């Protein structure tokens, strides 16, 4: 069955039509049998004498009606409406003409450089304030000295007649032994003098003698490292190679450092060296001085002990710090027992 917009006939409709035609034919045949043929008009007299022969009427067979085939009307094709595309007009690309605009450079106006006159501020030399020299107490030698002659130090080395293994004179041995003897005698003299001085609490790590003063005119603070006593031995030989490092701290942070020379093989070294730092008066409340004694080694320096001069420290250290600013310009000297902190 085609469904293309035209009338369509189904098989049931065709069968119904055939049945109707057949029924009509049967009904017609039955009526024909009952009614018969129609009577003809009376014939002429001539014909009246001749009897009519009986004519056997044979009914014609009823032909089955041919099925009516309803041909579907051809579906009209749906006209395709083609889109009318307007013809493309070939319009050539019109490029705007390139107009070369000449670059007009602004005229360079040279402004003459006017150098301001150099005004040198007058040099104001601060008055030189010489730090008071702290003289260590005079050492008393235990070597008996005669009033007429100075003591003579005899060499313990081999004499001029002694020979070495090669049979030559050993003058070098005489010089070496002489220098060693002098060093031993000097160390013995330092130890004896320290014992005769005032008693100092050296504690576990030793003690340090410091002289501190403040110059308000120059805004400088000076630390005179006088000496140390009874330092802890950190070397294998039972000695140390000590030096003193002073850190200026601001707000508990290390700001600037200075250090003394190194005293080889000493446990009670004498320095008498002054280290100077710039210190404005406005920075005094937030400033402190950390003094550390260290042992100089090849592999790294070892800490022997430290102290802290400032407001937040041990009582003796805080008292020394406050006395410096209560007596501006005067050197305040005091012993301090070393503590172990970095």
Secondary structure, 3 states (H helix, E strand, C coil): CCCCCCCCCCHHHHHHHHHHHHHHHHHHHHHHHHHCCCCCCCCCHHHHCCCCCCCCCCCCCCCCCCCCCCCCCCCCCCCCCCCCCCCCCCCCCCCCCCCCCCCCCCCCCCCCCCCCCCCCCCCCCCCCCCCCCCCCCCCCCCCCCCCCCCCCCCCCCCCCCCECCCCCECHHHHHHHHHHHHHHHHHHHHHHHHHHCCCCCCCCCCEEEEEEEEECCCCEEEEEEEEEECCCCCCCCCCCEEEEEEEEEECCEEEEEEECCCECCECCCEEEEEEEEECCHHHHHHEEEEEEEEECCCCCCEEEEEEEECCCCCHHHHHHHHHHHHCCCCCEEEEEECECCC
